[in-house]
Amino acid sequence: MKITALQTRLTNVPFAEPIRTAIHDMRSVGCLLVYLETDVGLVGQSYIFTLNAVRLKAFDEMVRGFEHRLVGQDPHFVTAINSSIWADINPTGYAGVTISALSALDTACWDLVGKGMDRPLHYVFGACRDRIRTYASGGLWLSQSIDELVREAVGFLDQGFLAMKVRVGNSDPRTDFERVKAVREAVGQSVEILTDANQALRPKQAIRLGRMLEELDVGWLEEPVSVHDLAGQAEVRNALSMDIASGETEWTRFGIRNTIDARAADVLMPDLQRIGGLTEMRRVGALAEAYSLPISTHIFTEHSLCIAGSAANCISVEHMPWYAPLFQEQMEIVDGDILIPTRPGTGFTFDESAVEKFAL
């Protein structure tokens, strides 16, 4: 099997309502779809995204700039392809658009490997499970009223979720406490509640909020402080009994290693786009396991399930529905778990009618 062409499509998937976190104002996700065509008719697929489709063309330009590293190559040599791109990006750096492009191309190659073997990728990697705990992350936003939070939380239970994430990060921690308390009262004690501050707080603010949230049996506080303040995050972690989750904003295994070295997180959250693809995600899973740390994958739910199915230290995946309209297949939730598909490759393929609908 040889790669014969690299194709891309630019799309923009709008949200039903604008979304706000402590640091984001979001109206859509702009997705760059990547297709690797082969001489045997198989097509490897992947995607990367930008909020509100801002600078999406820069992603496209970067991905296309590595075409010479793929066309004519056997996708089974995905590690060699990955290494060649890694060498190419040295002058421009190992973070940002360069790594996002590497992620898209690496993941599309792995999709081809699985399709060529007619096996799901978690089988190819060495499966350890066929389902994984998930939490609803596509709601409970900072911009919603308490009544809206309660209605949505109950709706998540009706969809089969047994865990959900509430965004926090208000200037007054009592406001966050009352919002999370209302969700806890609505869903009961048996449902896991997680919280995400989206880097909005200073360490002392985060500690104060965390101590209040511990009264509500919250599972973790995610990204409590700036991603650049690992010492501050470690201070928060040491002050609280609840877990601190972080790592989604780190680039490659070296960024995750910095978080580990700083002892700044109890749960690591690698993001497929920022990590650099499935090759690097597997390395990060092994790195975390060497330090007895669990991982919980950040967004990219469809394409991260193969990691969840093959990394023994993966404890959950974030269920983010933003990208679901682009795919033919749907994620299946049973008793709070996502079932890991046994379809070849990543198990998800683009719905070309949807691609046309959302095309830029």
N, C-alpha and C positions, 0 to 999 in steps of 0.2 A: 504494500500500500504506500502510495506517495501523495503528498499534498500537491495539488495542481493550481490552487488559487486561494487567495484571501479576499473575502468580501465583507463589507460592513454596511449596516443600516443605522441611521440616526432616528430615534423615536422620542416622544415625550408623552408620558402617561400622567394625566391630571388626577388630582385628588378630588373627592366629592366635596370636601370643605378644606379651606386653608388650615394648616397645622402649625402650632407654635410650641417650641420647647424653650428652655432658658436661654439658648443661644441660636435657635434656628427659626426662620419664618419660611414655611414651605408651601408651595402650591402644586408641585408636580415633581416627578423624577424623570430626568432625561436619560435615556439608556442607549448606549452604543452597543449594538448587537454584532457579534463576530461570527463569521461562517468560514470554516476551513473545508474547502472542497477537495476530493480525492479522485484518483483514477479508478477506484472501485465503486464509486457512486455514494459512498458514505460522506456525511457532512458533520464535522465537529462544531458545536455551538457553545457560546458563552456570552457574557455581557458585563459591562461596567457602567457606572452611572454618575451623574452629577445632580445635585438638588436644583430644581427649577430649570434644568437643561443649560445652566450657565457654563460656558466654556466647553461644551460638549465637543465642538469641532477640534479643539486642541487634543482631546482624547483620540479622536479619529485620526488626526495627523500623526500622532505618536504610534498608534497601533500599525498604521500603514507603513510607517518608517522601518518596521522590522520584517516586511514581506520577504526580503531576500534571505532571511534566516529560516523561512518556512517552506516556501515553494521549492519543490523537488526533494524535500526531506521525508523520511519515513516517520510518522508521528510516534511510533514506538520508541524512538530515540528522543523522547520528550525531555529527559534530563540533559542531554547534550544541547538540545535547542534552547532550553532554559539557561544553560551556562553561557551559550554564545550571546544571548540577549543581555544577560547580566554583565558580560564583558563590554558590550556595546554602550551600555548606559553609564559606565563609569564617569565619563566627562560631564554628564548632566545630573548625576546624583541618584542616590538610592532611596528616594522618597518622592511622593507626588505622582505626576502623570506618567513618569517612566515606569514605576512599579505597577501602577494600574494597568498599563499596556501589557506588561509582562504577565500579569495575572490573567488577563483575558485570553492571551495566546496560549499560555500554559494550560489553562482549564479546558480550552477547546481541543488541545492535543489529547489530553486525558479522556475527554468525551469520545474522541475517535478511537482511542485504545480500547475502551470498554465496548464500543459499538463493533469494532473489528473482532473482538473475542465473543460478542453476543452475550456479555455478562455485565451486571451492574458494577459500578466502580468499587463499592465497598467489598464485593467479592474479590475483585482484582487486588485490592489493597490488603485483604485478609479480614473477613468480617468478624465482628464480635457481638453484634446484635441486629435485630430486624425492626426495632422501634426505639424511639428516643423521647424522653420527656421534653415538652415544649411549654412556652409561656406566650400568652397573647401580648403582642407589642404594638399592634396597629391601632392603638387608641389610648384613652386615659391621659390625654395631653394637658399641658399646663394651661392652655387657652380655654379649657372646658370648665363649666360651672360644676358645683358639687352634684347637683341634680343630674346633669349630663353624665358625670363620672359614674354615678350609681346605676343609671339606666344601661350604660355601656358595659359595666362590669357584670351585671346580671345577664346581659346578652352574650357575653363571652362564655358564661357557664352553659347557656343554652347551646352554644356551638361545640361543646365538649371540652373546653379548656378547664384545667384544674390549677392553673397558675397564670398570673398576669402582672404586667409592669405599669406602675404609676409614675408619671414624670413629676419631679419636685424641683426646687431651686428658686422658690420665692424669697424675697428679701427678709420676710418674717417667717421663721421656722414654724410658728404656731399656725400659720395659714396652711403650710404643707401638712402638718400633723392632722389638722381637722379634715383635710381632703382625703388623706390616706385612711384615717379613722372611719370616714363615711363608707369608703370602699370595703374596709374590713367588716363593718357591721352588715353591709349588703351581701357579702359572699360567704361569711362565716369563717370559723377558725380553721377548717380543714383545707381551705384553698390557700395556696402559696401566693403571697404578695411580695413583689420586688419593686425597688424604686431606682430612679435614674435622675441624677442632678445635672447631667450634661455639662459638667465642669464649671458650674455657675458659682460655686461657693469658695470661700477661703477656709483654711483648715479648721479654725475655731468655730466658724459657722457650721461646717459640716459635722463636727463633733457634737455640737449642741443639737443639731437636727437628728443625727444618728441616735443619740441617747433617747430622744423622744420617740423615734420610730421603733426602737427596741421594745417599747411597751406594747406595740401592736404586732409583735412577732413577725417583723419584716425580714425576708430572707437575705437580701443584700442591698447595699447602697452602691450604686454604680457611678463611676466617674465623678466623685464628689468635688474634686478641685481641678484646676488646670492640668492638662496633660503634660505640661512642661514642669510641673511642680511635683516630681516623684517623692521628694523628701516630705513635702506637705501631705501627700497621699499616704505615705508610710506613717506619718504622725496620726492621721485619722484612723488608719487601720489598727494601730497599737492602742488607741484610746477606746475602741468599740469592741463589743463581743460579737456583733453581727459581721457578716462577711463584707469585704470590699471587692467589687468586681471592676475590672479595668483591662485595657489593652486594645480596644477597638481602634484607637487612633495611632497605635504604634505601627511602624513600617518594618516589615521583614522580621526574621528571627532575631536580628540584632536589636531591634526596638523592644521586642518582647523580653529579650535577655536583660535589657536595662531595667525593666519593671521588676523582673525576678531578683536581680542583684540589689535593687533598692528595697526589697521586701515590701512592696507597695500594694500588693493585691493578694487576695485569697483565691479568687477565681479569675482566670485569664480569658479574655474575649477576643480572639483573633478574628479579623475581618478579612474575608477572602480577597477583596480588592486591594487593601492596603498591605496585606501579608505578601502577596506576590503569586497567587495561584495555588492550586492543589499540591504541587510539589513542595512549596514552602510551608503550606498549612500542615502537611504531614510532619515536616521537620519541627515545627513549633509544637505540635502535639507531643512528639517524642521528647523535646526539650522540657516541656512542662512536666511530663511524667517523670523525668529524671529528678525533678525537684519535688515530687509528690504533690503537684498542683493540678487541679482539674481545669478543663477548658469548657467554655460554653460559646458556641459560634455566634458571631454577630451578623445580623441580617443575611442576605444572600441565602435564604433558607433552602430553596430548591437545590442549589448547587453545593451546599454545605452538608447535605444529608449523607453523602458518601463518606465524609470525614466522621460524622457522628456514628456511622455504622461500622467504622474500622478503628477508631481511636478509643481504647479502653477507658481513658481518663476523661472522655467527653461526657458531661453530666446533663447537658440540655442543648437545645437550639432555640434561637429567637424566631418566633413565628411572625414574619413581617409580610403582609399581603400586598405590598406596593407593586410588586412585579408580576403577580399572579395573572393579570390580564394578558400578558404577553405569551403565556404558555398554553399548549393544548391540554396538558394534564393538570390535575388538581392535587394539592396536598391533602392527605387523608388523616383526620384526627380521630383517635379512638381512646377514650378514657384518659385524656390528658396527654397522650403520646402522639407523635407523628409516625406513621408507618413509613419505613424506608423503602422506596420502590425497588423492585427487582427487574425493572426495564433496563435495557443496555445503556452503558455510559452513565451520565448523570441521572438519567431517567426522565428528563424533561426536554421538550422540543418546542421551538417557537411556533405559535399559531400565526401563519402568514397573513391571514385575513386581519388579525389584530395588529400585526406589524404595519400593514397598509393603513389601517385606521389611525394609528398613532404616529405615522411617519412624519418626519420634519422635511 
